[in-house]
Amino acid sequence: MEATRQRFTSLLEWAVAVACIAAILLLGSFAVREFRTVSAMTSVSASTPASTPSPAAPAGVPARAISVPLLLLSDGKEVRVGETISAIVERLGQHAIVGKQAIERAVHGQRLTRFYDHVGTQFVLVFEPFEANAEPRVAAIYLQ
């Protein structure tokens, strides 16, 4: 009878240990799931209401042009928002500029809108100085 009691006690101890390990794994999986999921603080809508006006594009930019922060060209060159006008001219050359340039008044000087055709990709770059008496930089890139 003593041997049966020891086996039962030993079996009970193992069952409790397995239950504790399972509980720890379950709690750990809940914690990991909470850290890996993102919950929105405010609701986000993918569509904009019809009453919200879209920001006005610079002069000469087609109405259906798409604004992008980075443009990768097929020859491996790239254009990023924030690059200086001299860096763009050096990288793409003057021969890539097509059409007329549009000049507008901006906060810190003149906003220059140029149309480009480089290796078959047509795009528009908007240059604008970000501070007073500074070299104009790419403020926007539009794909046609």
N, C-alpha and C positions, 0 to 999 in steps of 0.2 A: 504494500500500500504506500509505503514511503517512496519507493521508486516511481510509482505512478504519479504521485503528487509532485515530485521533482521534475519529471518530464512535462507535466501539465504547466507548472510554473515557468519552466524554461521556454516552452512553446508560447505561453502568454507574454513573456518578456520579448520574444522575437516578434510577435504580432504587434505589440505596442511600438517597438522600434521601427518596424516597417510603416506603421500608420504615421509616426512622427516624421519619417523621411518623406513620405508622400505628401503630408501637409506642408512641409518646408518647400518641396518642389512646386506645389500648387501656389503657395504664396509668392514664391520667386517668379513664377511665370506671370502672375498678375502684376507684379512690380515691373517686370521687363516690358510687358505690354503697355503699361501706363507711360513708361519713359519713351517708348518707340512711337506711340500715336500722338498726333497733334490735334488738339481741340481748339477750335476757333474762339477767340475772345468776343468777336463781333461777327455777325453773319456777313458773308461775302456773296455777292451776286455776280454771276458771270456776264449777265447782260446789263447794259446801262439803260436807265429809263429814257424814254423819248424826249422828256423835257430837259435833260441835261445836255447842254451844248458841248460839242467836242472842241478842243482847243484849235484855234485857227492856224492853218499851215502857212508858212512864209509865201511870199508872192511867187507865182509861177509854178508851184508844186501842184501836180495833178491831184484832183479830188480823191482818187482811189489809191494814192500812193500809201505805202505802209512804212511806218517809222520803225527802225531797228537800232539797237545800241552798238552792234558789231556787224561788219560786212566782210565776209570771206570771199575772195575772188578766186576764179578757177586757176590762176597762175601761182597761187600760194600767197599772194599779197593780201593784206587785211587793212581795213580802215576802222578805227574806233572813235567813239565820241570822246572829245577832249584833246585830240591830237591837233598840233598847230598846222596852220595853212602851209607853212614852208615845208614841213615834213610830208604833207600830202602831195605837194607839187613835186618834191624830190622823188617820192616813191612812184607816183603814177605818171608824172610828166605833163607838159602842157598839151600834148597831142590828145590826151584823153578828154579834155574839156570840149564839149559840143554845145552849140546853141548860145543864146544870150545869157548874160548874168543879170540877176535882179539884185538891186541894192535898196535896202530899207533902213530906216532910222531905228536904232536899238538903244537900250539903256546906257551902255558904255561905249557907244560908237556906231559904226555901220554894220548891218547884217548883210552878208553877201551870200546869195544863193547861186550855186553853180551846178550845171548839168554835166554828167560824165557818161562816157561809153568806154569801158575798159574791158578788153577781151570778151566782147559780146554781152557784158552785163551793163544795163543802163540803170543809173542811180543819180540821186540828187544829194549834194552836201550843202549844209547850211553852216556858214562860218560866222562867228560872232565873238567879239572880245568879252571875256568873262569879268574883266575889271578895267578900270580907266587906264588908257594909254598902254594897253597890253596887246600882244599879237593875237589876231583872231584864231579861234580854235573851232573844231567841229562841234557844233551845238546839236545837230540832228542829221540823221542819215535816212533817206527815203528811197525805197525800192519802187520802181514803176511797174 
